[in-house]
Each structure stands twice: as C-alpha cells, then as structure tokens.
C-alpha cells in the first residue's frame, strides 16, 4: 500500500479533491495547528508539522496504533476551523466527538508511559 499523504487525506475528508491545490496553504496551516495541540497532549513529538503534500502519516505519527483516532481528530478540528457547518447541532456533536477522541488519546498515552517508562 502506498504511503498516504497527511494533507491529501484531510483534504479528501473535508471535500476538495486531493488534486485541487487552491486551499493547500490554508489547510496545512490548520493541520499544523492541530499537530501543536496533539504535541501538547503528548500524542506526537513537539515540532511535528507537515511541509507539503508529500508528508506521510508514518513520518509524523510515531504511534501508528492511534493513527485512525489522530486522523479523525485532525479532520474534525481542521473542518471546524476551515469550513464549519452552519448547523449548531452538528458543531456541538463534532465538539463532543473531539472531546471523546482527546480523552481516548490521553488514556492511550498514559498507558504507554505507564508500561514503558524507565
């Protein structure tokens, strides 16, 4: 399986085709902001960011066991920043999902530290 681009994955989830580059800079800025949140949570190393569409998930996510949660988290956060839904009920549901994902990632990070620290 080919390595998946972080930018193209998130762009495709948001809606624009991976081939359309008109919003690349905006979406990359938001992705990098979310990576800063994830670094503060201990999910990815400090300074994790993407530079272009060639940055792959495996090059920025050290714990691939949490990859799907990280993808969902980045999608929801970026979507709320880049193209939020007009319906407040949907926004609230997404914010609740973000909280759930954060909680699960915190638990996973705590378990990893508890079992592998020393």
C-alpha positions in Angstrom: 0.0 0.0 0.0 1.3 3.4 -0.9 2.1 5.9 1.8 -0.8 8.2 2.5 -0.2 12.0 2.4 -1.5 13.8 5.6 -2.6 16.8 3.5 -4.4 14.8 0.9 -6.1 12.6 3.4 -7.5 15.6 5.3 -8.4 17.4 2.1 -10.3 14.4 0.8 -12.2 14.1 4.1 -13.1 17.8 4.0 -14.3 17.7 0.5 -11.9 19.1 -2.1 -10.2 16.6 -4.4 -6.7 15.8 -3.5 -5.8 17.2 -6.9 -7.2 20.6 -6.2 -4.4 22.8 -4.6 -6.2 26.1 -4.1 -6.7 25.6 -0.3 -3.4 23.7 0.4 -1.8 26.5 2.4 -4.9 27.2 4.5 -5.5 23.5 5.2 -1.7 22.9 6.0 -1.8 25.8 8.5 -4.8 24.3 10.3 -3.3 20.8 10.2 -0.1 22.2 11.8 -2.1 24.0 14.5 -3.8 20.7 15.3 -0.4 18.9 15.5 0.6 21.6 18.0 -2.4 20.6 20.1 -1.5 16.9 19.7 2.1 17.6 20.8 0.8 19.4 24.0 -1.3 16.3 24.7 1.8 14.1 24.3 0.5 12.2 21.2 3.1 13.4 18.8 6.6 14.9 19.3 7.0 18.7 19.8 7.5 20.4 16.4 5.5 17.9 14.4 4.2 19.5 11.3 3.7 19.0 7.6 5.5 21.0 4.9 3.6 19.9 1.8 1.5 17.1 0.2 4.5 14.7 0.4 4.5 14.4 4.2 3.1 11.0 5.1 1.3 9.8 8.2 4.1 7.4 9.2 6.6 10.2 9.1 4.8 12.3 11.6 2.8 9.8 13.8 5.1 7.7 16.0 2.4 5.6 17.4 0.5 4.1 14.4 -1.8 2.3 16.9 -3.6 5.7 17.3 -3.5 6.6 13.7 -7.2 6.4 13.0 -8.0 8.4 16.1 -5.5 11.0 15.1 -6.9 11.3 11.6 -10.4 11.8 12.9 -9.2 14.3 15.4 -7.3 16.3 12.8 -10.3 16.1 10.4 -12.8 17.4 13.0 -10.5 20.2 14.3 -9.5 21.3 10.8 -13.0 21.2 9.4 -14.3 23.3 12.3 -11.5 25.9 11.5 -11.6 25.7 7.7 -15.3 25.1 6.9 -17.5 24.8 9.9 -21.1 23.5 9.4 -23.8 26.1 9.7 -25.9 23.9 11.9 -25.1 24.4 15.6 -26.3 20.8 16.4 -23.6 19.4 14.1 -21.0 21.7 15.5 -21.9 20.5 19.1 -21.8 16.9 18.0 -18.4 17.3 16.5 -17.1 19.1 19.6 -18.3 16.2 21.7 -16.5 13.8 19.4 -13.3 15.9 19.7 -13.6 15.6 23.5 -14.0 11.8 23.3 -11.0 11.5 20.9 -8.9 13.6 23.2 -9.9 11.5 26.2 -9.0 8.3 24.4 -5.7 9.6 23.3 -4.8 10.8 26.8 -5.7 7.3 28.1 -3.6 5.6 25.5 -0.6 8.0 26.1 -0.9 7.4 29.9 -1.0 3.6 29.4 2.1 3.8 27.1 4.0 5.8 29.6 3.0 3.5 32.5 4.0 0.4 30.7 7.2 1.6 29.0 8.7 4.3 31.2 12.1 3.9 32.8 
